[in-house]
């Protein structure tokens, strides 16, 4: 082919590519023009009229209690600007300062500092009054000094994470010698027990996630954020499992199908425990964990069964101590990171997102175990046997009983 022919073939290709880009960008340019026209003409404002009151929605994300007073994180969740004019604490007006100003546009944030002498252990009611007279309240049920991000509190939350996540999962792994002696029926019952445990964790994570999502400002669309996070975690873990199995099939890594499944279970439990640690840390930071020791004991008992879920797929494979240690750390250590984030830099949006990731991961692990148990047969047929049904029920009951100590 001559250079002239190559040049003549390339020119139409370039023109075709330019037309394709133009076709892709033209609707976006027109959409931007339409949005600008809507903003300029303001049809909604014309319908409301000039004398219509503004729509005001303030969201108080968090109250921080320090020695010098109370600090509130405030977000304007409404469409119209809002000006915070006055602050009332326990029926008394108090002076305040706003680090980003007292006038907030849509999704604008500010921190309100109030030099109020709060009393430890008592309840306080804070009211924000806007320039239009609208009142927004935030109750501090039990006044407790908010943990500061220092070495002492970091160490305390680390210890809580070890008690609640790392040690219980490790203790559950110690059942391996007993589990390894089970026959085929016993192993099926154990896998079904694992599914029951994980289904309870899934229900618990979905409940907590949707509850946390309902508490988010409406602009964040908490339910949609939770569903998207859960779906993303499910698909990500599905892809990870497929990648690990493909790598094993090509003999590039060691490990059996049971090891791959145990690893996925550990990852799923680790994501769930991160959200659990987040909730524990936030409970202590917000002064909601009055029975702190009982809460820790409840979570410790509740999470011991998670180690059993991890070893179930590899019970017959005699894994090394190093492999068990690796799985235990994957499942338990995220509790520490969650406690740090929840106790020291709590974010309601992050709480919803990580609870969603935990829920999606647990759901995917349940599907993986069901596939392994079913083999070539339909899942419904495999789970219809009496021993498997007993295992499923027993797993759910165990988690329910230990969960009563937490709730």
VEXTORVO-767349 format. One line per field, with one value per residue (C-alpha): residue number from 1; residue in three letters; x, y, z. Coordinates in nm, 3 decimals. Example, Ala and Ser with C-alpha at 12.3 -4.5 7.8 and 13.67 -1.06 7.14 Angstrom:
VEXTORVO-767349
n <- c(1 / 2)
res <- c(ALA / SER)
px <- c(1.230 / 1.367)
py <- c(-0.450 / -0.106)
pz <- c(0.780 / 0.714)
//
This chain:
VEXTORVO-767349
n <- c(1 / 2 / 3 / 4 / 5 / 6 / 7 / 8 / 9 / 10 / 11 / 12 / 13 / 14 / 15 / 16 / 17 / 18 / 19 / 20 / 21 / 22 / 23 / 24 / 25 / 26 / 27 / 28 / 29 / 30 / 31 / 32 / 33 / 34 / 35 / 36 / 37 / 38 / 39 / 40 / 41 / 42 / 43 / 44 / 45 / 46 / 47 / 48 / 49 / 50 / 51 / 52 / 53 / 54 / 55 / 56 / 57 / 58 / 59 / 60 / 61 / 62 / 63 / 64 / 65 / 66 / 67 / 68 / 69 / 70 / 71 / 72 / 73 / 74 / 75 / 76 / 77 / 78 / 79 / 80 / 81 / 82 / 83 / 84 / 85 / 86 / 87 / 88 / 89 / 90 / 91 / 92 / 93 / 94 / 95 / 96 / 97 / 98 / 99 / 100 / 101 / 102 / 103 / 104 / 105 / 106 / 107 / 108 / 109 / 110 / 111 / 112 / 113 / 114 / 115 / 116 / 117 / 118 / 119 / 120 / 121 / 122 / 123 / 124 / 125 / 126 / 127 / 128 / 129 / 130 / 131 / 132 / 133 / 134 / 135 / 136 / 137 / 138 / 139 / 140 / 141 / 142 / 143 / 144 / 145 / 146 / 147 / 148 / 149 / 150 / 151 / 152 / 153 / 154 / 155 / 156 / 157 / 158 / 159 / 160 / 161 / 162 / 163 / 164 / 165 / 166 / 167 / 168 / 169 / 170 / 171 / 172 / 173 / 174 / 175 / 176 / 177 / 178 / 179 / 180 / 181 / 182 / 183 / 184 / 185 / 186 / 187 / 188 / 189 / 190 / 191 / 192 / 193 / 194 / 195 / 196 / 197 / 198 / 199 / 200 / 201 / 202 / 203 / 204 / 205 / 206 / 207 / 208 / 209 / 210 / 211 / 212 / 213 / 214 / 215 / 216 / 217 / 218 / 219 / 220 / 221 / 222 / 223 / 224 / 225 / 226 / 227 / 228 / 229 / 230 / 231 / 232 / 233 / 234 / 235 / 236 / 237 / 238 / 239 / 240 / 241 / 242 / 243 / 244 / 245 / 246 / 247 / 248 / 249 / 250 / 251 / 252 / 253 / 254 / 255 / 256 / 257 / 258 / 259 / 260 / 261 / 262 / 263 / 264 / 265 / 266 / 267 / 268 / 269 / 270 / 271 / 272 / 273 / 274 / 275 / 276 / 277 / 278 / 279 / 280 / 281 / 282 / 283 / 284 / 285 / 286 / 287 / 288 / 289 / 290 / 291 / 292 / 293 / 294 / 295 / 296 / 297 / 298 / 299 / 300 / 301 / 302 / 303 / 304 / 305 / 306 / 307 / 308 / 309 / 310 / 311 / 312 / 313 / 314 / 315 / 316 / 317 / 318 / 319 / 320 / 321 / 322 / 323 / 324 / 325 / 326 / 327 / 328 / 329 / 330 / 331 / 332 / 333 / 334 / 335 / 336 / 337 / 338 / 339 / 340 / 341 / 342 / 343 / 344 / 345 / 346 / 347 / 348 / 349 / 350 / 351 / 352 / 353 / 354 / 355 / 356 / 357 / 358 / 359 / 360 / 361 / 362 / 363 / 364 / 365 / 366 / 367 / 368 / 369 / 370 / 371 / 372 / 373 / 374 / 375 / 376 / 377 / 378 / 379 / 380 / 381 / 382 / 383 / 384 / 385 / 386 / 387 / 388 / 389 / 390 / 391 / 392 / 393 / 394 / 395 / 396 / 397 / 398 / 399 / 400 / 401 / 402 / 403 / 404 / 405 / 406 / 407)
res <- c(UNK / UNK / UNK / UNK / UNK / UNK / UNK / UNK / UNK / UNK / UNK / UNK / UNK / UNK / UNK / UNK / UNK / UNK / UNK / UNK / UNK / UNK / UNK / UNK / UNK / UNK / UNK / UNK / UNK / UNK / UNK / UNK / UNK / UNK / UNK / UNK / UNK / UNK / UNK / UNK / UNK / UNK / UNK / UNK / UNK / UNK / UNK / UNK / UNK / UNK / UNK / UNK / UNK / UNK / UNK / UNK / UNK / UNK / UNK / UNK / UNK / UNK / UNK / UNK / UNK / UNK / UNK / UNK / UNK / UNK / UNK / UNK / UNK / UNK / UNK / UNK / UNK / UNK / UNK / UNK / UNK / UNK / UNK / UNK / UNK / UNK / UNK / UNK / UNK / UNK / UNK / UNK / UNK / UNK / UNK / UNK / UNK / UNK / UNK / UNK / UNK / UNK / UNK / UNK / UNK / UNK / UNK / UNK / UNK / UNK / UNK / UNK / UNK / UNK / UNK / UNK / UNK / UNK / UNK / UNK / UNK / UNK / UNK / UNK / UNK / UNK / UNK / UNK / UNK / UNK / UNK / UNK / UNK / UNK / UNK / UNK / UNK / UNK / UNK / UNK / UNK / UNK / UNK / UNK / UNK / UNK / UNK / UNK / UNK / UNK / UNK / UNK / UNK / UNK / UNK / UNK / UNK / UNK / UNK / UNK / UNK / UNK / UNK / UNK / UNK / UNK / UNK / UNK / UNK / UNK / UNK / UNK / UNK / UNK / UNK / UNK / UNK / UNK / UNK / UNK / UNK / UNK / UNK / UNK / UNK / UNK / UNK / UNK / UNK / UNK / UNK / UNK / UNK / UNK / UNK / UNK / UNK / UNK / UNK / UNK / UNK / UNK / UNK / UNK / UNK / UNK / UNK / UNK / UNK / UNK / UNK / UNK / UNK / UNK / UNK / UNK / UNK / UNK / UNK / UNK / UNK / UNK / UNK / UNK / UNK / UNK / UNK / UNK / UNK / UNK / UNK / UNK / UNK / UNK / UNK / UNK / UNK / UNK / UNK / UNK / UNK / UNK / UNK / UNK / UNK / UNK / UNK / UNK / UNK / UNK / UNK / UNK / UNK / UNK / UNK / UNK / UNK / UNK / UNK / UNK / UNK / UNK / UNK / UNK / UNK / UNK / UNK / UNK / UNK / UNK / UNK / UNK / UNK / UNK / UNK / UNK / UNK / UNK / UNK / UNK / UNK / UNK / UNK / UNK / UNK / UNK / UNK / UNK / UNK / UNK / UNK / UNK / UNK / UNK / UNK / UNK / UNK / UNK / UNK / UNK / UNK / UNK / UNK / UNK / UNK / UNK / UNK / UNK / UNK / UNK / UNK / UNK / UNK / UNK / UNK / UNK / UNK / UNK / UNK / UNK / UNK / UNK / UNK / UNK / UNK / UNK / UNK / UNK / UNK / UNK / UNK / UNK / UNK / UNK / UNK / UNK / UNK / UNK / UNK / UNK / UNK / UNK / UNK / UNK / UNK / UNK / UNK / UNK / UNK / UNK / UNK / UNK / UNK / UNK / UNK / UNK / UNK / UNK / UNK / UNK / UNK / UNK / UNK / UNK / UNK / UNK / UNK / UNK / UNK / UNK / UNK / UNK / UNK / UNK / UNK / UNK / UNK / UNK / UNK / UNK / UNK / UNK / UNK / UNK / UNK / UNK / UNK / UNK / UNK / UNK / UNK / UNK / UNK / UNK / UNK / UNK / UNK / UNK / UNK / UNK / UNK / UNK / UNK / UNK / UNK / UNK / UNK)
px <- c(0.000 / 0.141 / 0.184 / -0.080 / -0.332 / -0.257 / -0.306 / -0.632 / -0.763 / -0.659 / -0.838 / -1.191 / -1.108 / -1.008 / -1.324 / -1.534 / -1.367 / -1.429 / -1.796 / -1.823 / -1.681 / -1.911 / -2.212 / -2.106 / -2.042 / -2.332 / -2.605 / -2.386 / -2.329 / -2.702 / -2.781 / -2.540 / -2.713 / -3.053 / -2.936 / -2.796 / -3.128 / -3.323 / -3.094 / -3.124 / -3.503 / -3.581 / -3.922 / -3.954 / -3.902 / -4.162 / -4.417 / -4.337 / -4.356 / -4.141 / -4.324 / -4.294 / -4.094 / -3.765 / -3.739 / -3.505 / -3.356 / -3.056 / -2.890 / -2.675 / -2.434 / -2.246 / -2.200 / -1.846 / -1.806 / -1.477 / -1.368 / -1.438 / -1.796 / -2.003 / -1.924 / -2.188 / -2.127 / -2.412 / -2.515 / -2.774 / -2.977 / -3.238 / -3.245 / -3.246 / -2.980 / -3.017 / -2.881 / -2.827 / -2.929 / -2.941 / -2.848 / -3.036 / -2.893 / -3.126 / -3.371 / -3.100 / -2.961 / -2.585 / -2.326 / -2.172 / -1.918 / -1.934 / -1.603 / -1.745 / -2.001 / -2.359 / -2.512 / -2.516 / -2.602 / -2.727 / -2.496 / -2.294 / -2.126 / -2.015 / -1.900 / -2.090 / -1.887 / -2.083 / -1.898 / -2.155 / -2.053 / -2.206 / -2.237 / -2.105 / -2.374 / -2.664 / -2.882 / -2.866 / -3.088 / -2.939 / -3.161 / -3.054 / -3.284 / -3.265 / -3.328 / -3.686 / -3.754 / -3.738 / -3.596 / -3.380 / -3.304 / -3.028 / -3.043 / -2.731 / -2.875 / -2.573 / -2.302 / -1.961 / -1.635 / -1.565 / -1.243 / -0.962 / -0.740 / -0.440 / -0.218 / -0.419 / -0.754 / -0.591 / -0.452 / -0.789 / -0.976 / -0.703 / -0.752 / -1.129 / -1.080 / -0.851 / -1.101 / -1.400 / -1.255 / -0.907 / -0.920 / -1.276 / -1.201 / -0.876 / -1.058 / -1.309 / -1.020 / -0.918 / -1.216 / -1.028 / -0.910 / -1.268 / -1.410 / -1.144 / -1.277 / -1.630 / -1.765 / -1.927 / -2.266 / -2.110 / -1.919 / -2.238 / -2.407 / -2.110 / -2.123 / -2.498 / -2.428 / -2.185 / -2.452 / -2.690 / -2.427 / -2.360 / -2.728 / -2.779 / -2.481 / -2.633 / -2.971 / -2.802 / -2.582 / -2.875 / -3.084 / -2.806 / -2.713 / -3.065 / -3.117 / -2.800 / -2.900 / -3.234 / -3.046 / -2.843 / -2.946 / -3.186 / -2.942 / -2.706 / -2.977 / -2.874 / -3.076 / -2.934 / -2.582 / -2.631 / -2.764 / -2.486 / -2.217 / -2.359 / -2.385 / -2.031 / -1.891 / -2.082 / -1.950 / -1.595 / -1.581 / -1.732 / -1.456 / -1.191 / -1.314 / -1.313 / -0.961 / -0.829 / -0.980 / -0.837 / -0.493 / -0.512 / -0.622 / -0.315 / -0.100 / 0.035 / -0.067 / -0.125 / -0.444 / -0.749 / -1.107 / -1.168 / -0.882 / -1.020 / -1.361 / -1.211 / -1.023 / -1.340 / -1.525 / -1.244 / -1.257 / -1.635 / -1.624 / -1.342 / -1.552 / -1.845 / -1.624 / -1.494 / -1.852 / -1.899 / -1.590 / -1.718 / -2.043 / -1.863 / -1.625 / -1.908 / -2.113 / -1.830 / -1.753 / -2.116 / -2.168 / -2.419 / -2.226 / -2.312 / -2.267 / -1.932 / -1.797 / -2.119 / -2.116 / -1.761 / -1.839 / -2.149 / -1.960 / -1.679 / -1.916 / -2.103 / -1.789 / -1.630 / -1.849 / -1.701 / -1.377 / -1.583 / -1.727 / -1.376 / -1.237 / -1.543 / -1.435 / -1.078 / -1.156 / -1.027 / -0.717 / -0.487 / -0.395 / -0.072 / -0.060 / 0.060 / -0.242 / -0.482 / -0.309 / -0.344 / -0.716 / -0.773 / -0.602 / -0.798 / -1.123 / -1.040 / -0.798 / -1.046 / -1.239 / -0.950 / -0.950 / -1.326 / -1.303 / -1.042 / -1.257 / -1.579 / -1.433 / -1.201 / -1.326 / -1.685 / -1.864 / -2.230 / -2.174 / -1.871 / -2.073 / -2.345 / -2.090 / -1.890 / -2.201 / -2.307 / -1.971 / -2.000 / -2.354 / -2.261 / -1.953 / -2.146 / -2.419 / -2.157 / -1.993 / -2.328 / -2.376 / -2.023 / -2.082 / -2.421 / -2.258 / -1.990 / -2.241 / -2.474 / -2.209 / -2.380 / -2.721 / -2.970 / -2.914 / -3.272 / -3.230 / -2.908 / -3.051 / -3.371 / -3.208 / -3.286 / -2.923 / -2.856 / -3.178 / -3.085 / -2.742 / -2.896 / -3.138 / -2.870 / -2.637 / -2.905 / -3.010 / -2.652 / -2.601 / -2.940 / -2.869 / -2.526 / -2.660 / -2.906 / -2.608 / -2.512 / -2.851)
py <- c(0.000 / 0.343 / 0.630 / 0.824 / 0.543 / 0.526 / 0.901 / 0.889 / 0.609 / 0.791 / 1.115 / 0.963 / 0.783 / 1.113 / 1.281 / 0.992 / 1.021 / 1.398 / 1.344 / 1.086 / 1.328 / 1.601 / 1.370 / 1.286 / 1.646 / 1.823 / 1.696 / 1.789 / 2.142 / 2.188 / 2.050 / 2.299 / 2.579 / 2.460 / 2.454 / 2.806 / 2.924 / 2.769 / 2.942 / 3.276 / 3.276 / 3.113 / 2.957 / 2.806 / 3.146 / 3.301 / 3.042 / 3.094 / 3.472 / 3.735 / 3.717 / 3.337 / 3.232 / 3.051 / 2.675 / 2.621 / 2.287 / 2.277 / 1.948 / 1.921 / 1.638 / 1.620 / 1.787 / 1.797 / 1.863 / 2.015 / 2.192 / 2.532 / 2.451 / 2.287 / 2.278 / 2.191 / 2.086 / 2.239 / 2.181 / 2.368 / 2.085 / 2.314 / 2.487 / 2.844 / 3.039 / 3.023 / 3.266 / 3.144 / 3.439 / 3.307 / 3.005 / 2.877 / 2.617 / 2.481 / 2.774 / 3.042 / 3.254 / 3.219 / 3.399 / 3.193 / 3.207 / 3.045 / 2.960 / 2.996 / 3.260 / 3.230 / 3.256 / 2.920 / 2.851 / 2.513 / 2.238 / 2.505 / 2.394 / 2.580 / 2.503 / 2.674 / 2.722 / 2.791 / 2.869 / 2.682 / 2.519 / 2.177 / 1.928 / 1.575 / 1.307 / 1.548 / 1.614 / 1.942 / 2.082 / 2.315 / 2.524 / 2.717 / 3.003 / 3.138 / 3.495 / 3.398 / 3.255 / 2.889 / 2.669 / 2.358 / 2.142 / 1.900 / 1.698 / 1.584 / 1.290 / 1.231 / 1.495 / 1.325 / 1.489 / 1.404 / 1.203 / 1.409 / 1.263 / 1.209 / 0.915 / 0.818 / 0.790 / 0.624 / 0.356 / 0.308 / 0.260 / 0.024 / -0.186 / -0.188 / -0.301 / -0.583 / -0.695 / -0.678 / -0.787 / -0.942 / -1.171 / -1.305 / -1.399 / -1.565 / -1.763 / -1.884 / -2.016 / -2.245 / -2.469 / -2.594 / -2.929 / -3.011 / -2.907 / -3.107 / -3.433 / -3.385 / -3.614 / -3.500 / -3.447 / -3.264 / -3.038 / -2.959 / -2.869 / -2.648 / -2.469 / -2.421 / -2.290 / -2.044 / -1.929 / -1.877 / -1.669 / -1.457 / -1.410 / -1.266 / -1.032 / -0.931 / -0.850 / -0.662 / -0.462 / -0.372 / -0.261 / -0.048 / 0.093 / 0.198 / 0.341 / 0.547 / 0.647 / 0.778 / 1.008 / 1.172 / 1.508 / 1.458 / 1.604 / 1.311 / 1.060 / 0.812 / 0.513 / 0.544 / 0.578 / 0.262 / 0.059 / 0.180 / 0.099 / -0.248 / -0.326 / -0.201 / -0.420 / -0.725 / -0.682 / -0.604 / -0.919 / -1.124 / -0.998 / -1.069 / -1.427 / -1.484 / -1.339 / -1.557 / -1.872 / -1.787 / -1.729 / -2.059 / -2.242 / -2.106 / -2.230 / -1.883 / -1.892 / -2.170 / -2.242 / -2.457 / -2.353 / -2.377 / -2.135 / -1.886 / -1.905 / -1.869 / -1.560 / -1.407 / -1.479 / -1.312 / -1.006 / -0.985 / -1.020 / -0.764 / -0.508 / -0.581 / -0.546 / -0.213 / -0.084 / -0.245 / -0.070 / 0.254 / 0.215 / 0.129 / 0.423 / 0.662 / 0.533 / 0.615 / 0.947 / 1.059 / 0.952 / 0.681 / 0.390 / 0.431 / 0.055 / 0.048 / -0.274 / -0.463 / -0.337 / -0.463 / -0.802 / -0.837 / -0.765 / -0.999 / -1.292 / -1.198 / -1.198 / -1.520 / -1.720 / -1.526 / -1.725 / -2.042 / -1.906 / -1.843 / -2.193 / -2.385 / -2.403 / -2.518 / -2.756 / -3.061 / -2.896 / -2.864 / -2.498 / -2.367 / -2.146 / -1.860 / -1.898 / -1.898 / -1.592 / -1.413 / -1.491 / -1.389 / -1.053 / -0.983 / -1.048 / -0.878 / -0.587 / -0.366 / -0.335 / -0.125 / 0.109 / 0.145 / 0.231 / 0.497 / 0.658 / 0.635 / 0.759 / 1.034 / 1.164 / 1.040 / 1.106 / 1.003 / 0.968 / 0.743 / 0.533 / 0.468 / 0.391 / 0.141 / -0.031 / -0.066 / -0.214 / -0.464 / -0.563 / -0.611 / -0.816 / -1.044 / -1.098 / -1.201 / -1.442 / -1.607 / -1.661 / -1.807 / -2.058 / -2.157 / -2.224 / -2.443 / -2.642 / -2.694 / -2.811 / -2.929 / -2.949 / -2.660 / -2.455 / -2.509 / -2.888 / -2.882 / -2.664 / -2.868 / -3.149 / -3.168 / -3.141 / -2.834 / -2.669 / -2.737 / -2.580 / -2.271 / -2.226 / -2.290 / -2.029 / -1.764 / -1.850 / -1.831 / -1.487 / -1.369 / -1.484 / -1.319 / -1.012 / -0.953 / -0.861 / -0.590 / -0.441)
pz <- c(0.000 / -0.098 / 0.152 / -0.039 / 0.012 / 0.385 / 0.416 / 0.225 / 0.455 / 0.773 / 0.687 / 0.687 / 1.013 / 1.177 / 1.049 / 1.182 / 1.523 / 1.532 / 1.446 / 1.724 / 1.982 / 1.856 / 1.890 / 2.247 / 2.357 / 2.187 / 2.426 / 2.725 / 2.592 / 2.529 / 2.877 / 3.034 / 2.842 / 2.963 / 3.326 / 3.290 / 3.143 / 3.435 / 3.686 / 3.507 / 3.464 / 3.802 / 3.720 / 4.071 / 4.233 / 4.002 / 4.114 / 4.483 / 4.464 / 4.631 / 4.964 / 5.006 / 5.313 / 5.248 / 5.285 / 5.579 / 5.682 / 5.913 / 6.002 / 6.314 / 6.237 / 6.565 / 6.903 / 7.044 / 7.417 / 7.531 / 7.848 / 7.691 / 7.582 / 7.309 / 6.937 / 6.676 / 6.315 / 6.113 / 5.750 / 5.544 / 5.393 / 5.237 / 4.897 / 5.032 / 5.227 / 5.605 / 5.862 / 6.219 / 6.436 / 6.793 / 7.005 / 7.310 / 7.549 / 7.817 / 7.772 / 7.800 / 7.518 / 7.466 / 7.258 / 6.981 / 6.701 / 6.355 / 6.190 / 5.835 / 5.910 / 6.028 / 5.677 / 5.494 / 5.133 / 5.012 / 5.149 / 5.328 / 5.651 / 5.960 / 6.313 / 6.594 / 6.915 / 7.234 / 7.561 / 7.769 / 8.102 / 8.036 / 8.322 / 8.283 / 8.292 / 8.243 / 7.939 / 7.748 / 7.473 / 7.213 / 6.984 / 6.675 / 6.577 / 6.221 / 6.107 / 6.018 / 6.365 / 6.266 / 6.543 / 6.506 / 6.811 / 6.904 / 7.225 / 7.407 / 7.599 / 7.824 / 7.839 / 7.811 / 7.713 / 7.347 / 7.300 / 7.151 / 6.875 / 7.104 / 7.190 / 7.497 / 7.322 / 7.020 / 7.253 / 7.426 / 7.098 / 6.978 / 7.290 / 7.239 / 6.878 / 6.993 / 7.258 / 7.025 / 6.690 / 6.689 / 6.994 / 6.939 / 6.576 / 6.685 / 6.953 / 6.696 / 6.482 / 6.770 / 6.690 / 6.383 / 6.535 / 6.635 / 6.301 / 6.111 / 6.259 / 6.132 / 5.860 / 5.537 / 5.700 / 5.992 / 5.755 / 5.564 / 5.891 / 5.982 / 5.647 / 5.692 / 6.043 / 5.884 / 5.641 / 5.934 / 6.116 / 5.808 / 5.725 / 6.073 / 6.020 / 5.685 / 5.838 / 6.120 / 5.881 / 5.654 / 5.953 / 6.099 / 5.759 / 5.666 / 6.014 / 5.979 / 5.626 / 5.753 / 5.989 / 5.710 / 5.565 / 5.275 / 5.023 / 5.081 / 4.974 / 5.242 / 5.118 / 4.766 / 4.910 / 5.116 / 4.822 / 4.592 / 4.850 / 4.916 / 4.544 / 4.487 / 4.765 / 4.636 / 4.282 / 4.402 / 4.615 / 4.332 / 4.102 / 4.366 / 4.405 / 4.028 / 4.003 / 4.286 / 4.135 / 3.793 / 3.941 / 4.128 / 3.812 / 3.629 / 3.920 / 3.984 / 4.347 / 4.593 / 4.775 / 4.725 / 4.650 / 5.023 / 5.093 / 4.841 / 5.005 / 5.354 / 5.236 / 5.093 / 5.419 / 5.614 / 5.387 / 5.419 / 5.796 / 5.810 / 5.624 / 5.853 / 6.161 / 6.033 / 6.039 / 6.380 / 6.514 / 6.367 / 6.560 / 6.885 / 6.858 / 6.777 / 7.072 / 7.312 / 7.144 / 7.152 / 7.514 / 7.420 / 7.570 / 7.936 / 7.991 / 7.810 / 7.962 / 7.894 / 7.535 / 7.483 / 7.639 / 7.422 / 7.100 / 7.208 / 7.256 / 6.940 / 6.723 / 6.848 / 6.609 / 6.314 / 6.345 / 6.308 / 5.983 / 5.847 / 5.916 / 5.794 / 5.425 / 5.511 / 5.795 / 5.601 / 5.455 / 5.761 / 5.709 / 5.858 / 6.165 / 5.945 / 5.715 / 6.009 / 6.154 / 5.821 / 5.799 / 6.160 / 6.112 / 5.793 / 5.978 / 6.308 / 6.261 / 6.068 / 6.395 / 6.531 / 6.232 / 6.260 / 6.630 / 6.550 / 6.283 / 6.483 / 6.809 / 6.690 / 6.354 / 6.331 / 6.002 / 5.950 / 5.575 / 5.628 / 5.874 / 5.615 / 5.344 / 5.550 / 5.682 / 5.319 / 5.221 / 5.505 / 5.405 / 5.039 / 5.129 / 5.365 / 5.102 / 4.846 / 5.089 / 5.163 / 4.788 / 4.758 / 5.038 / 4.896 / 4.558 / 4.714 / 4.917 / 4.622 / 4.377 / 4.061 / 4.226 / 4.264 / 4.578 / 4.695 / 4.679 / 4.878 / 5.154 / 5.180 / 5.384 / 5.753 / 5.882 / 5.668 / 5.782 / 6.144 / 6.084 / 5.927 / 6.216 / 6.479 / 6.325 / 6.327 / 6.684 / 6.814 / 6.664 / 6.786 / 7.142 / 7.159 / 6.978 / 7.264 / 7.482 / 7.232 / 7.162)
//
